[in-house]
Amino acid sequence: MVSAQNGSNKNRSVFFRRIVRVLLSAAVMLLAAVALLIVLETALRAAGYGTSTHFLVRRTIAGKDYFLPNREYLRQFFSMPMDSIVPWDQYEFQAPAVKDPDAFRIFVFGGSAANGAPPDCAYAFWRMLDAMLCANFPGVRFEVYNAAVSGMNSNVMYPAAKACAALQPDVFVIYMGNNEICGPFGAQSWLTHPYTSSLAVIRAKTWASGLRLVQLAGGASLFRQKSAVLNLNDLGSWYCSIQPASSHAQTVYRHYKRNLEDMCKAAFSVKAATIACTVASNLLFWEPSQSDNDPPLSTEDKDAYHSYYNQALERDDAGMFGEAAALYEKALALSDTSANLCHRLGYCYFMTGRCEEAYRLLRRARDLDWCIVRANVFVNDAVKAVAAAWEGKGVYLVDAERDIAEGCPCGVPGVDRFYDAVHLNPDGHYRLARSVFEKILKVLPARFPNLDISAAKPLSQSECEERIGMSPWVKHSHTVNTYAMQPEGLTRTTVRRNQALKERSEALAQLVGPDGTGDALTAFASAISRRPNDNYLRYRRIQLLLSKGDSMGALKDVEEALNVLGPRRYLKGLQAHLLMGIGKKDEARRALEDFLKWYPDDPEGTLAYAGLLEADGRLDEALAANRRAYSLNPALDMALENEGNILKRQGRMKQALEAFRKALYAQPMTLERYLTLHAFLEETFPGDTAEQIWRAMAERFLRLPLPRLYLAAALEKRGAAQEAGVLYREAEQLAPASPEVHAALAQIREGQGRFQDALAAAQKTLELAPADFMSYERFDTLLIRHFSPQERVAQWQAVVQAHPDSARAHVKLGAAFEAVQDRTEAARAYSRSLELNPYDRDATERLERLKRPAATNE
């Protein structure tokens, strides 16, 4: 018995020893595998493979270290080229790696509503906040950095905040919540990372995307979204439809609350304060676009519900708001789950002065809306809960929903505070800035104990606008442009909202003087004299000079700004571009070389340098630079076209064809890509290749006219006149008033030797697009190639008669007169052009050349 017991114990001991050995072996193998992965990851990084996807990158610029946002961090979240959504020059900031002792650093987090674009981040609340702080405390160096990004949500902002916590921040300002459902990992998102139910998995994906081993293994398919080129006017199709109370939506709101808490923790860990803001939205003039209009009622009650609702609609549309409200109330008594019903009844209450009921129902309409592009009660309750839980730990609540609505009729914000659903106008931005300013006053003494804040007060709105260069012309332009850029499918606007915005635009127009842009330039100059280190003021003044055609004035301002501000991506890149434009190639080259040394990830600068390399005949280097530019920004289709031109020069025709084809597929609505590919095919592949390429494209892009037009030309060349005729008619029906169609037809007819038909098509292009620079160039080129100098004069005289205010038409008429040796009429035409556009360098140089003795003229 004892012997059996001993044997059993011995067997058990052997078994356990074997288990331990197996576990130890497994642990050793696991550790060895981890060690191997670490070695491989380290080797890949040392070899320079892959890219960092951390939110910040450290750069040495002109001998000083800075931290800059990393575009690769944001690219991982978009399924379309990131630069299509985020203009990098306008977004990027440069934070010195070493913080000045007298600096007070503020980071702003959120989406486009916090960023300020649309219409323009240079006039957002944080710009007004900066103006208020600088005016009240001139001895403090305020550094306000905008980390908010259009389309992004808390899943993206949390890692950004965690990274910014390493830069010795003093305050985080968080105004976010509109993009939680539609943004990355949200419940209804396909332009960005799809829905993920686990916050741990979301954060693991974001972290893992930066591993070089993941990138080497093709991790783009797992951790990044494949880039797709889309038309931004079609973005309405990606707005989501989901019940706010659904399990997926509620999971997203839990993620939002946790991300917000962790952002507060990140600030607290470095002794920084957090100002958490509730999020306001347009309640009055943003009717819900996705609503439960089929309540779960009995057949009899459902019929009654729809009867009351339809009768109310008729009276509502007729302006009989009291009668409409009575009928809506009857429908509401049967079911209160329709966002549309709540909004319409709330609007009727608003119009009849029943303010309390109007506010309650309009908020409920927002919270029931299935198209969740506005932060709703779930977001704002989460903000308040987090702020309450962290009270006394450096977290301050700004109830922006309440503060922005203050002063609105019935306390209901509409176009008096918003451009659209969520994007604030100057009045809305000012109120948010004022509320945040008051909270920062509570934080400043902890950072600067000797600072006297007793007399500090917010600037008035007009004072803020003056200090950030917001002239009446800027305000009016923003209102007009924002309204114009919002397609119906995206904004879901109602007739009432459109009318209200139009009335606001007309009121602003009355404030703009006869020389609106001149007044704007003066306003910028005045603001810069007060705040010479404000880069946004300088950027906007330079952009306005460029829009007026004053390249020399813009270059002067760029160089002055570089002297004051030091190197900036936008300024240095623009300096090189302007120097190339005035023919100072060597200076442009030096500027570009410095620029790319400091900003090696800049696609536009890389593309410009590729152009210089190509001009020098360094084709292999130019080809590599073009490919790098495209890899940095897949929306930069010009890099593909340039690649095709280089390959063509090298005699690599098949590869050139593929590059031209890719360029066209990348931007299938860009006329220049079609013109280039057609010319190349006609010159190099005159057989069936053209027909195959255009047919494939016509089948891919069924609603685009140009592929059909060029397929028709290929078929016509083959002799298939009947099929070609059908396609010509289809192309015209798809876009009957398209200048691009007529420009393409002009190219086709010219290639066929039908010059009069080509001329007629080019004339039609000018008629449809009299402001398009290239339309004038193509028309003049056609005249020079195939018509007499006298006919060229006659044609441009006709254009000038049709478009007497076109400066470009007068320049072309002057050139035509020069060609027939009529210097007097040429000078008259150039002079008239300069009256219309005093900054036209071409007209200026031509007129100066005419003033020289005739013998020196070429």
Stockholm file with secondary structure:
# STOCKHOLM 1.0

chainA/1-858         MVSAQNGSNKNRSVFFRRIVRVLLSAAVMLLAAVALLIVLETALRAAGYGTSTHFLVRRTIAGKDYFLPNREYLRQFFSMPMDSIVPWDQYEFQAPAVKDPDAFRIFVFGGSAANGAPPDCAYAFWRMLDAMLCANFPGVRFEVYNAAVSGMNSNVMYPAAKACAALQPDVFVIYMGNNEICGPFGAQSWLTHPYTSSLAVIRAKTWASGLRLVQLAGGASLFRQKSAVLNLNDLGSWYCSIQPASSHAQTVYRHYKRNLEDMCKAAFSVKAATIACTVASNLLFWEPSQSDNDPPLSTEDKDAYHSYYNQALERDDAGMFGEAAALYEKALALSDTSANLCHRLGYCYFMTGRCEEAYRLLRRARDLDWCIVRANVFVNDAVKAVAAAWEGKGVYLVDAERDIAEGCPCGVPGVDRFYDAVHLNPDGHYRLARSVFEKILKVLPARFPNLDISAAKPLSQSECEERIGMSPWVKHSHTVNTYAMQPEGLTRTTVRRNQALKERSEALAQLVGPDGTGDALTAFASAISRRPNDNYLRYRRIQLLLSKGDSMGALKDVEEALNVLGPRRYLKGLQAHLLMGIGKKDEARRALEDFLKWYPDDPEGTLAYAGLLEADGRLDEALAANRRAYSLNPALDMALENEGNILKRQGRMKQALEAFRKALYAQPMTLERYLTLHAFLEETFPGDTAEQIWRAMAERFLRLPLPRLYLAAALEKRGAAQEAGVLYREAEQLAPASPEVHAALAQIREGQGRFQDALAAAQKTLELAPADFMSYERFDTLLIRHFSPQERVAQWQAVVQAHPDSARAHVKLGAAFEAVQDRTEAARAYSRSLELNPYDRDATERLERLKRPAATNE
#=GR chainA/1-858 SS CHHHHHHHHHHHHHHHHHHHHHHHHHHHHHHHHHHHHHHHHHHHHHTTCSCCCSSEEEEEETTEEEEEECHHHHHTTBSSCGGGTSCHHHHCCCEESSCCTTEEEEEEEESHHHHCTTTCGGGSHHHHHHHHHHHHCTTSEEEEEECCCTTCCHHHHHHHHHHHGGGCCSEEEEECCTTTTTSTTCTTCSSBSCCCSCHHHHHHHHHHTTCHHHHHTTTHHHHSCCCCCCCGGGGGGGCCCCCTTSHHHHHHHHHHHHHHHHHHHHHHHTTCEEEEECCCCCCSSCCCSSCCCSCSCCHHHHHHHHHHHHHHHHHHHTTCHHHHHHHHHHHHHHCCCCHHHHHHHHHHHHHTTCHHHHHHHHHHHHHHCSSCCSCCHHHHHHHHHHHHHTTTTTEEEECHHHHHHTTSGGGCCSTTTBSSSSCBCHHHHHHHHHHHHHHHHHHHHHHCTTCCCTTCCCCCHHHHHHHTTCCHHHHHHHHHHHHHHCCHHHHCCCHHHHHHHHHHHHHHHTTSCTTHHHHHHHHHHHHHHHCTTCHHHHHHHHHHHHHTTCHHHHHHHHHHHHHHHCCCHHHHHHHHHHHHHTTCHHHHHHHHHHHHHHCTTCHHHHHHHHHHHHHTTCHHHHHHHHHHHHHHCTTCHHHHHHHHHHHHHTTCHHHHHHHHHHHHHHSTTCHHHHHHHHHHHHHHCTTTHHHHHHHHHHHHCTTCHHHHHHHHHHHHHHTCHHHHHHHHHHHHHHCTTCHHHHHHHHHHHHHTTCHHHHHHHHHHHHHHCTTCHHHHHHHHHHHHHHSCHHHHHHHHHHHHHHCTTCHHHHHHHHHHHHHTTCHHHHHHHHHHHHHHCTTCHHHHHHHHHHHSCGGGCC
#=GC SS_cons         CHHHHHHHHHHHHHHHHHHHHHHHHHHHHHHHHHHHHHHHHHHHHHTTCSCCCSSEEEEEETTEEEEEECHHHHHTTBSSCGGGTSCHHHHCCCEESSCCTTEEEEEEEESHHHHCTTTCGGGSHHHHHHHHHHHHCTTSEEEEEECCCTTCCHHHHHHHHHHHGGGCCSEEEEECCTTTTTSTTCTTCSSBSCCCSCHHHHHHHHHHTTCHHHHHTTTHHHHSCCCCCCCGGGGGGGCCCCCTTSHHHHHHHHHHHHHHHHHHHHHHHTTCEEEEECCCCCCSSCCCSSCCCSCSCCHHHHHHHHHHHHHHHHHHHTTCHHHHHHHHHHHHHHCCCCHHHHHHHHHHHHHTTCHHHHHHHHHHHHHHCSSCCSCCHHHHHHHHHHHHHTTTTTEEEECHHHHHHTTSGGGCCSTTTBSSSSCBCHHHHHHHHHHHHHHHHHHHHHHCTTCCCTTCCCCCHHHHHHHTTCCHHHHHHHHHHHHHHCCHHHHCCCHHHHHHHHHHHHHHHTTSCTTHHHHHHHHHHHHHHHCTTCHHHHHHHHHHHHHTTCHHHHHHHHHHHHHHHCCCHHHHHHHHHHHHHTTCHHHHHHHHHHHHHHCTTCHHHHHHHHHHHHHTTCHHHHHHHHHHHHHHCTTCHHHHHHHHHHHHHTTCHHHHHHHHHHHHHHSTTCHHHHHHHHHHHHHHCTTTHHHHHHHHHHHHCTTCHHHHHHHHHHHHHHTCHHHHHHHHHHHHHHCTTCHHHHHHHHHHHHHTTCHHHHHHHHHHHHHHCTTCHHHHHHHHHHHHHHSCHHHHHHHHHHHHHHCTTCHHHHHHHHHHHHHTTCHHHHHHHHHHHHHHCTTCHHHHHHHHHHHSCGGGCC
//
